[in-house]
Amino acid sequence: MLEEPLNQPGEMDRENGCWNCDYYEHKTGHKGECLRFPPVCQPPQVAARFPRVTDNTWCGEWFHSKCENPECLVCKDLDDEE
């Protein structure tokens, strides 16, 4: 189970951050990789890799499949859209 997301000073809590995105793969602490798109090579790297992100970041590609938690605000929003 992931720890609660790490928020930077002045940053609002996000219900839809990387930490609960289906494309996020947790690695260590509050860090992981975004698996939404294929790995890319960015200089000075010589090997392609997935973008590294922290669990409190977010983007417009965020996706969360329905979970079983009736208190989940994200899933509640998904139910409202149906």
C-alpha positions in Angstrom: 0.0 0.0 0.0 1.3 3.4 -0.9 1.9 6.0 1.8 -0.2 9.2 1.7 1.0 11.6 -1.0 3.8 14.0 -0.1 2.6 17.6 -0.6 4.9 20.5 -1.0 4.4 23.6 1.1 1.6 25.6 -0.4 0.4 22.8 -2.7 -3.2 21.7 -2.4 -4.1 18.1 -1.7 -5.0 16.3 -4.9 -7.5 13.5 -5.1 -6.3 12.8 -8.6 -2.5 12.8 -8.3 0.0 10.3 -9.7 -0.2 8.4 -6.4 -3.6 6.9 -7.3 -3.3 6.9 -11.1 -3.5 3.5 -12.9 -0.5 4.5 -15.0 1.7 5.2 -11.9 4.2 2.5 -10.8 5.5 3.2 -7.3 9.3 2.7 -6.8 10.6 4.1 -3.5 9.3 6.6 -1.0 7.2 9.1 -2.8 8.7 8.4 -6.2 7.7 6.3 -9.2 7.4 6.1 -12.9 4.6 7.2 -15.3 3.8 4.3 -17.6 1.2 6.1 -19.7 3.5 6.4 -22.8 6.5 4.4 -24.0 9.9 5.1 -22.5 11.8 8.0 -24.0 15.4 8.9 -24.2 16.3 12.3 -22.8 19.9 13.6 -22.9 22.3 13.0 -21.2 20.7 9.6 -20.8 21.7 7.0 -23.4 18.9 4.5 -22.6 15.1 5.1 -22.8 13.1 5.1 -19.6 9.7 6.0 -18.3 9.4 9.6 -16.9 10.1 9.7 -13.2 7.5 11.5 -11.2 6.6 12.0 -7.5 3.3 10.9 -6.2 2.0 14.4 -5.6 2.4 15.5 -9.3 -0.4 15.2 -11.8 -1.2 15.6 -15.5 -4.1 15.6 -17.9 -3.7 11.9 -18.7 -4.6 10.9 -15.2 -6.8 7.7 -15.0 -8.3 5.8 -12.1 -10.2 2.6 -12.5 -13.0 2.0 -10.1 -12.0 0.7 -6.7 -14.1 -1.1 -4.1 -13.9 1.7 -1.5 -17.4 3.3 -1.1 -15.8 6.4 0.5 -13.5 7.0 -2.5 -14.3 10.5 -3.8 -12.7 9.7 -7.2 -15.0 6.7 -7.8 -18.0 8.7 -6.6 -17.2 11.3 -9.3 -17.0 8.4 -11.9 -20.4 7.1 -10.8 -21.9 10.6 -11.2 -20.7 10.7 -14.8 -22.5 7.5 -15.8 
